[in-house]
């Protein structure tokens, strides 16, 4: 993936946020919000943003395939492309749609690039905060254009804290997670926006995040950002994450030691 493409996709997300997403924030009518599944919302902003981003990505890489969250809602068979060769884009046009629909932050725009089945590029934009992270396989992660390593960022709050997204956890797992020992540090409830959780790992605002649902557009961009910043993203059993694997359970951490400590505290007791 060339540096020019890295810059072009970042600018695409910024322009889409400016032209399509932000003008609709806190300006949606009831007719602009649809429940596509129980508890799962889509808005006119999601659909317009995905259409614009998808068209532009196809122009940037002719012959590439786009797998967007809203397109998959209409045609789940699109997920087969995650195991294909060639260039495949994953698009989450508005991550944190529930927040966006309710008129509250955070929400994010996210894109990942898979090349012959391997994650090679990632972009996450928080348009309200004006923060853009991008990564290229083997070339590291940047936060607003500056190289960043999650393991090296000092926590601004002091001590260790992280997030456990408990909403979708099975009862037995949820019980273990909620009973985690105090020595782990502060356990946060989550922001209902995976993109922001990954950004907070890069800034040091948190050191780990536990997820249950692992929809590919929610996690492929963030996982590559964290990996290229020296962090770790693995299934609960220690297996590496891949977006074509739809098993639940993912633990992400700023470094290897934190991953092991968080797994022991949240899942092994």
C-alpha positions as CSV (number, residue, x, y, z in Angstrom):
1,X,0.0,0.0,0.0
2,X,1.6,3.3,-1.1
3,X,1.8,6.3,1.1
4,X,-0.3,8.2,-1.4
5,X,-3.2,5.8,-0.9
6,X,-2.7,6.1,2.9
7,X,-3.2,9.8,2.6
8,X,-6.0,9.6,0.1
9,X,-8.2,7.4,2.2
10,X,-7.7,9.5,5.3
11,X,-8.7,12.6,3.3
12,X,-11.7,10.7,2.0
13,X,-12.9,10.0,5.5
14,X,-12.4,13.6,6.6
15,X,-14.4,14.9,3.6
16,X,-17.2,12.4,4.0
17,X,-17.5,13.4,7.7
18,X,-17.6,17.1,6.7
19,X,-20.0,16.8,3.8
20,X,-22.3,13.9,4.8
21,X,-22.1,12.8,8.4
22,X,-21.6,15.9,10.5
23,X,-24.4,18.0,8.8
24,X,-26.8,15.3,10.0
25,X,-25.6,15.0,13.5
26,X,-28.4,16.1,15.9
27,X,-30.5,16.9,12.8
28,X,-32.1,13.5,12.1
29,X,-35.9,13.1,11.9
30,X,-37.6,9.9,13.1
31,X,-37.9,8.8,9.5
32,X,-34.1,9.0,9.1
33,X,-33.5,6.3,11.7
34,X,-34.4,2.6,11.1
35,X,-34.0,-0.4,13.3
36,X,-32.6,-3.0,10.8
37,X,-32.5,-5.6,13.6
38,X,-33.5,-5.6,17.3
39,X,-31.3,-2.9,18.9
40,X,-29.3,-2.3,15.7
41,X,-29.9,1.0,14.1
42,X,-29.1,2.5,10.7
43,X,-29.5,6.1,9.7
44,X,-29.6,8.0,6.5
45,X,-26.0,9.2,7.4
46,X,-24.7,5.6,7.5
47,X,-26.2,4.8,4.0
48,X,-25.1,8.1,2.4
49,X,-21.6,7.9,3.8
50,X,-21.1,4.2,2.8
51,X,-22.2,5.0,-0.7
52,X,-19.8,7.9,-1.0
53,X,-16.9,6.0,0.6
54,X,-17.4,2.9,-1.4
55,X,-17.5,4.7,-4.8
56,X,-14.3,6.6,-4.0
57,X,-12.5,3.5,-2.7
58,X,-13.3,1.6,-6.0
59,X,-11.8,4.5,-7.9
60,X,-8.7,4.6,-5.7
61,X,-8.0,0.9,-6.3
62,X,-9.7,-0.2,-9.6
63,X,-10.8,-3.8,-9.5
64,X,-11.1,-3.8,-5.7
65,X,-14.2,-5.1,-3.8
66,X,-16.0,-3.1,-1.1
67,X,-17.6,-4.9,1.9
68,X,-19.6,-2.3,3.7
69,X,-21.7,-2.8,6.8
70,X,-24.9,-1.6,5.3
71,X,-24.3,-3.5,2.0
72,X,-23.8,-6.7,4.0
73,X,-27.1,-6.0,5.8
74,X,-28.8,-6.3,2.4
75,X,-26.6,-9.1,1.1
76,X,-24.7,-11.2,3.7
77,X,-23.0,-13.2,1.0
78,X,-20.7,-10.3,0.5
79,X,-18.7,-11.5,3.5
80,X,-17.3,-14.3,1.3
81,X,-14.9,-11.7,-0.2
82,X,-13.0,-11.5,3.1
83,X,-11.3,-14.8,2.1
84,X,-10.7,-13.8,-1.5
85,X,-7.4,-12.8,-3.1
86,X,-6.9,-9.2,-4.4
87,X,-7.9,-6.0,-2.7
88,X,-10.9,-5.9,-0.4
89,X,-12.1,-2.9,1.5
90,X,-14.0,-3.1,4.8
91,X,-16.2,0.0,5.5
92,X,-18.0,1.1,8.7
93,X,-19.5,4.4,7.6
94,X,-20.7,5.4,11.0
95,X,-19.4,3.3,13.9
96,X,-21.4,4.0,17.0
97,X,-24.7,4.6,15.1
98,X,-26.6,4.3,18.4
99,X,-24.7,7.3,19.7
100,X,-25.0,9.2,16.5
101,X,-28.8,8.6,16.3
102,X,-29.1,9.8,19.9
103,X,-27.1,12.9,19.3
104,X,-24.2,12.0,21.5
105,X,-20.5,11.3,21.0
106,X,-18.5,9.3,20.2
107,X,-18.8,7.9,16.7
108,X,-16.3,7.2,14.0
109,X,-15.7,6.5,10.3
110,X,-13.6,3.4,9.7
111,X,-12.0,1.6,6.8
112,X,-9.6,-1.4,6.5
113,X,-7.9,-2.8,3.4
114,X,-7.3,-6.5,3.0
115,X,-4.8,-7.7,0.3
116,X,-4.9,-11.4,-0.5
117,X,-6.7,-11.9,2.8
118,X,-4.2,-10.0,4.9
119,X,-5.0,-6.7,6.7
120,X,-2.6,-4.2,5.1
121,X,-4.2,-0.8,5.8
122,X,-6.4,0.8,8.4
123,X,-8.1,4.2,9.1
124,X,-10.2,5.4,12.0
125,X,-11.5,8.9,12.2
126,X,-13.3,10.5,15.2
127,X,-14.8,13.5,13.4
128,X,-16.0,15.4,16.5
129,X,-12.6,15.1,18.1
130,X,-10.8,15.7,14.8
131,X,-8.6,12.7,15.4
132,X,-7.4,10.4,12.6
133,X,-5.3,7.3,13.0
134,X,-4.0,5.3,10.1
135,X,-1.7,2.3,9.7
136,X,0.1,0.4,7.0
137,X,1.3,-3.2,7.4
138,X,5.0,-3.1,8.3
139,X,5.1,0.7,8.4
140,X,3.6,1.5,11.8
141,X,0.7,3.5,13.0
142,X,0.2,7.3,12.9
143,X,-2.0,9.5,15.1
144,X,-2.8,12.7,13.3
145,X,0.2,12.1,11.1
146,X,2.7,11.4,13.9
147,X,4.1,7.9,14.6
148,X,2.6,6.4,17.8
149,X,3.3,3.2,19.8
150,X,0.6,2.2,22.2
151,X,3.0,0.4,24.5
152,X,5.1,3.6,24.9
153,X,2.3,6.1,25.6
154,X,2.1,7.1,29.3
155,X,-1.4,6.9,30.8
156,X,-2.6,10.5,31.4
157,X,-4.7,9.4,34.4
158,X,-2.1,7.3,36.1
159,X,-2.4,3.6,36.7
160,X,-4.0,1.0,34.4
161,X,-7.6,1.0,33.2
162,X,-9.5,-0.6,30.4
163,X,-12.9,-1.4,29.0
164,X,-15.1,-4.5,29.1
165,X,-18.0,-4.3,26.7
166,X,-20.4,-6.4,28.7
167,X,-23.7,-5.8,26.8
168,X,-23.4,-8.9,24.6
169,X,-21.5,-11.2,26.9
170,X,-23.1,-14.6,27.8
171,X,-24.1,-14.7,31.5
172,X,-21.3,-16.9,32.6
173,X,-18.6,-14.8,30.9
174,X,-20.2,-11.6,32.1
175,X,-20.2,-12.8,35.7
176,X,-16.5,-13.5,35.5
177,X,-15.7,-10.2,33.9
178,X,-17.7,-8.1,36.3
179,X,-16.1,-9.9,39.3
180,X,-12.5,-9.1,38.1
181,X,-10.1,-8.4,40.9
182,X,-9.3,-4.8,41.9
183,X,-5.6,-5.3,41.2
184,X,-6.4,-5.0,37.5
185,X,-7.2,-1.4,37.8
186,X,-10.2,0.7,36.7
187,X,-12.8,-1.1,34.6
188,X,-14.8,1.1,32.3
189,X,-18.2,0.3,30.8
190,X,-17.5,1.2,27.2
191,X,-18.5,4.0,24.9
192,X,-20.6,2.0,22.4
193,X,-18.1,2.9,19.6
194,X,-15.4,0.4,18.9
195,X,-13.4,3.0,16.8
196,X,-13.1,5.3,19.8
197,X,-12.0,2.4,22.1
198,X,-9.2,1.6,19.7
199,X,-8.2,5.3,19.5
200,X,-8.1,5.4,23.3
201,X,-5.6,2.5,23.3
202,X,-3.3,4.6,21.0
203,X,-3.6,7.7,23.2
204,X,-3.0,5.8,26.5
205,X,-6.5,6.7,27.9
206,X,-6.9,2.9,28.3
207,X,-4.7,-0.1,28.1
208,X,-7.0,-2.9,27.2
209,X,-10.5,-3.5,25.7
210,X,-12.6,-6.7,25.8
211,X,-15.3,-7.3,23.2
212,X,-17.7,-10.1,22.6
213,X,-19.1,-9.3,19.1
214,X,-16.4,-9.2,16.5
215,X,-18.1,-7.9,13.3
216,X,-15.3,-7.4,10.8
217,X,-15.9,-3.7,10.0
218,X,-15.9,-3.0,13.8
219,X,-12.5,-4.5,14.4
220,X,-10.3,-5.0,11.4
221,X,-9.3,-1.3,11.2
222,X,-8.6,-1.0,15.0
223,X,-6.8,-4.3,15.2
224,X,-4.3,-3.3,12.6
225,X,-3.8,0.1,14.2
226,X,-3.0,-1.5,17.5
227,X,-0.8,-4.2,16.1
228,X,1.3,-1.8,14.1
229,X,1.6,0.3,17.3
230,X,3.1,-2.6,19.2
231,X,-0.1,-3.8,20.7
232,X,-1.8,-7.2,20.8
233,X,-5.3,-8.4,19.6
234,X,-6.2,-12.0,20.2
235,X,-9.2,-14.2,20.8
236,X,-9.8,-15.3,24.3
237,X,-8.0,-18.6,23.6
238,X,-4.9,-16.7,22.4
239,X,-5.6,-17.2,18.6
240,X,-4.8,-14.2,16.4
241,X,-7.7,-12.2,15.1
242,X,-8.8,-12.3,11.4
243,X,-11.9,-10.5,10.1
244,X,-13.1,-13.6,8.2
245,X,-13.3,-15.4,11.5
246,X,-16.7,-14.6,13.1
247,X,-16.2,-16.3,16.4
248,X,-17.1,-14.1,19.4
249,X,-14.6,-12.9,21.9
250,X,-11.7,-10.5,21.4
251,X,-9.2,-9.0,23.9
252,X,-7.0,-6.1,22.7
253,X,-4.2,-4.5,24.7
254,X,-1.4,-2.0,24.4
255,X,1.3,-4.6,24.9
256,X,1.9,-8.3,25.6
257,X,2.2,-8.0,29.4
258,X,-1.1,-6.0,29.6
259,X,-2.9,-8.6,27.4
260,X,-1.8,-11.4,29.7
261,X,-2.7,-9.5,32.9
262,X,-6.1,-8.5,31.6
263,X,-6.9,-12.0,30.4
264,X,-6.0,-13.5,33.8
265,X,-8.1,-10.9,35.6
266,X,-11.1,-11.0,33.4
267,X,-11.4,-14.6,32.2
268,X,-9.3,-17.0,34.3
269,X,-10.6,-16.5,37.8
